[in-house]
Amino acid sequence: MKGSVFFSTLVSSSLANSVVANDVLKPGSPESVGLLPEPLKDMQTNLSRYTLPANYGSFTYNKVHPIQPGGSVIVGHESTVVSSFAFGNTNLYTDANGTLLPKDEWTPTKIDTIYDMASLTKVFTAVAALRVMDDGILELEKTVASYMPEFAVNGKENVTVRMLLTHTSGFFADPEPGLYCPKYKTMEQRVENIIHYPLEDAPGAKYRYSDLNFMNLRYLLERVTGHPIEELIHSFTSQLGMTSTFYNAGNKPPAQVSQYDRMAPTEYQIEVLGKDEPRRPQPVRGTVHDENAWALDGVSGHAGLFSAAPDVAKLCQMILNNGTYGGKQILSRKSVDMMFTNFNEKFPGNEHSIGFELNQYYFSGAMASVLTGGHTGFTGTTLVVDRPSQTFFVMLAHHVHPNREWSSNNIVREALGYWVARSLGRNVSFPPLD
């Protein structure tokens, strides 16, 4: 079966060699694929300025802070990596107030630095769901309860798979209290709370971005396939050669995480939010920043994955290739079309496909359109895929280091969209300071 958990489908043999040659990313100059080089040079020169303390208006809550310590950036166009660079540092601070480490202890960011993906995990979970749909095991418009009967409690019998994927189920944003709360004594209690959690609104009546949707989607996928979410995601990341993409299942300590030295730290979480936060070494590094995902042993459908920019670039190119990469079919063309179809026409401004938010300026900047999909993660991560121009851009970052209350890095996301649009020859304005 195409897209099945343990078997990849090669693109038809007569075309395989040419497909493999043309559908994998390769380095090249902007000029070689018809782009203007100067905007991309300006982008690389200027992004490091966001690591400097300043008052960036609403993006630093009208205080003086840097936006983020650094980041890893890749821009691709027509299967060609036209810009790939890192800026700033990863490990930089000794506390949540921003006391700097001695300069010889700063860790420069690299292009293959591994970041906590936060909600970019949802894109991977959505791809896993689409693969299960390609296998004919799951249907978008069927109710979740038809596959997982215990989900029906508390008025959820009419919630469909599509509603989970498009944040229209009626769930509240997050479980309250958090799953890391001492009231939960066992993993079974946490999972039962997720599946039995009541709705805030009638199914389909309102758009509300909710981690509970993708927490439940994880258990739905595990139920219908008989495989854990880690395997479902690894079944396609391994085919794409994404060797730096993984969960830290079990919240293993640094000595047991083979790629720990490449992992960027996140937040001094206890110092910022208080003693009720999970008790673990600070700053959080190597275990998932999201407290609810941490309480689920580091694995969830809404958060938990770690990855590096070159890996995420491969995922983006697979989507631009209509589901193939390196001669392997990861998704059907129909499934990729669903990633660029707005299922939320009832909710203008909250356009959402299966896996992507669509037409969102806050992370796409001047590239935003109804056929431009992408997602962000709370830690500072971003991916954008522009289907019409065959372009993607990825920025992985950790703006929550040392303190989530310092900044929003949407200013950097919007600037990236501006420079990419300028490289495509578009006459657009630089995003304003709000």
Buried (B, 14 or more C-beta within 10 A) or exposed (E): EBBBBEEBBBBEEEEBEEBBEBBBBEEBEBEEBEBBEEBBBBBBEEBBEBBEEBEBEEBBEEEEBBBBBBBBBBBBBBBBBBBBBBBBBBBBBBBBEBEEEEEEEBBEBBBBBBBBBBBBBBBBBBBBBBBBBBBEBBBBEEBBBEBBEEBBEEEBBBBBBBBBBBBBBBBBEBBEEBBBBEEBEEEEEBBEBBBEBEBBBEBBBBBBBBBBBBBBBBBBBBBBBEBBBBBBBBBBBEBBBBEBBBBBBEBBEEEEBEBBEBBBBBBBBBBBBEEEBBEBEBBBBBBBBBBBBBBBBBBBBBBBBBBBBBBBBBBBBBBBBBBBBBBBBBBBEEBBBBBBBBBBEEBEEBBBBBBBBBBBBBBBBBBBBBBBBBBBBBBBBBBBBBBEBBBBBBBBBBBBBBBBEBBBBBBBBBBBBBBBBBBBEBEBEEBEEE
